[in-house]
Amino acid sequence: MSERLKNKSAFVTGAGQGIGRGIAEQLAAQGASVTIAEINDATGQSAADELCHKGYRAQFAQVDIRSERDIKGGIAAHLARFGGLDILVNNAGANQHFDASQMSVDEWEHSMSLNLRGAWLCCKHALPVMARQESGVIINIASVHATMTAYNFFPYNVAKSGILGLTRSLALDWGHKNIRAVAVSPGWVRTKPVLDHFAQADDPAAEIERVNNLHPLKRIGEPENVGALVAFLASDGASFITGTEIVIDGGISARYAD
Ligand SMILES: NC(=O)c1ccc[n+]([C@@H]2O[C@H](COP(=O)([O-])OP(=O)(O)OC[C@H]3O[C@@H](n4cnc5c(N)ncnc54)[C@H](O)[C@@H]3O)[C@@H](O)[C@H]2O)c1
């Protein structure tokens, strides 16, 4: 086990599967103790069990990031077990597509509570702890859709743009307490929603080939690619990185769609 995050603890939302699970694994492998904060108790518990089985320190806390009460409870459970909170990773979220002329206010509220408000609420309850410690790192998982988008990605892209604004404000307003905030914007990553997209295509093999070929690297990303970046950003090696966005997309956004 690497010692880069030794004596650090991390609270990772949506870590039962996908990118969040990849992040939790990489943080644990670098020495951090991890709370898997997840709405799904089956995947959340199994992710925590798997980390413990590998000899890492981890626990599951059932948290719906749309609920402030759940977030308070999850962070309290984290502090009770690990004694502090060094790394918050706001990862939970889901891509939802609506017609802007048809979407109801309830659908809007649901989408924003999942993809934007939840991240702020986790910050709200982590910041006092980090301020007392005079150290902390908040990593917000945004998306390439935060700065550009594709047809029919409303309002997911709106929420992810908000994540960048949240990150900048956190960096400015809490830097004097030695708290850093960084947004990580992945492109295509091999997770269940992406695999579902491929499976639902008329010709899945052709769609996989099309998407791979959009990338200069001719492949989509893996959850551990994002996890490795997050582990670096959480470490002292990244101590001068704050208030910015790091894109991890295999070069897809370097390409003009000609
Ligand atoms: N996969 C990609 O290509 C991709 C690209 C860019 C950004 N992202 C972002 O990465 C993050 C993770 O995406 P993923 O692809 O791993 O998705 P995923 O659906 O595989 O995993 C999301 C996890 O979040 C959990 N979750 C959902 N709602 C929750 C809630 N209310 N409270 C707590 N947990 C909840 C789910 O149970 C699941 O374990 C999201 O924010 C997504 O927008 C993903």
The ligand as a Gaussian input file, in Angstrom:
#p B3LYP/6-31G(d) Opt

LIG

0 1
 N      -19.530000       7.769000     -16.535000
 C      -19.232000       8.842000     -17.207000
 O      -18.919000       8.747000     -18.409000
 C      -19.233000      10.202000     -16.560000
 C      -18.731000      11.280000     -17.290000
 C      -18.696000      12.551000     -16.709000
 C      -19.152000      12.710000     -15.414000
 N      -19.650000      11.659000     -14.730000
 C      -20.102000      11.903000     -13.351000
 O      -19.457000      10.994000     -12.487000
 C      -20.306000      10.727000     -11.366000
 C      -20.487000       9.227000     -11.227000
 O      -21.067000       8.727000     -12.410000
 P      -21.036000       7.171000     -12.785000
 O      -20.977000       7.094000     -14.246000
 O      -20.039000       6.469000     -11.941000
 O      -22.529000       6.770000     -12.355000
 P      -23.115000       5.434000     -11.706000
 O      -24.596000       5.511000     -11.946000
 O      -22.373000       4.219000     -12.144000
 O      -22.818000       5.655000     -10.159000
 C      -23.468000       6.655000      -9.425000
 C      -23.535000       6.214000      -7.980000
 O      -24.201000       7.254000      -7.237000
 C      -25.205000       6.654000      -6.424000
 N      -26.279000       7.622000      -6.178000
 C      -27.264000       7.984000      -7.030000
 N      -28.078000       8.866000      -6.435000
 C      -27.593000       9.070000      -5.191000
 C      -28.002000       9.874000      -4.102000
 N      -29.120000      10.632000      -4.176000
 N      -27.266000       9.863000      -2.974000
 C      -26.158000       9.078000      -2.881000
 N      -25.725000       8.280000      -3.875000
 C      -26.442000       8.287000      -5.015000
 C      -25.684000       5.463000      -7.233000
 O      -26.380000       4.512000      -6.426000
 C      -24.371000       4.938000      -7.803000
 O      -23.709000       4.079000      -6.906000
 C      -21.597000      11.500000     -11.635000
 O      -21.571000      12.739000     -10.975000
 C      -21.578000      11.701000     -13.136000
 O      -22.324000      12.837000     -13.528000
 C      -19.701000      10.407000     -15.273000

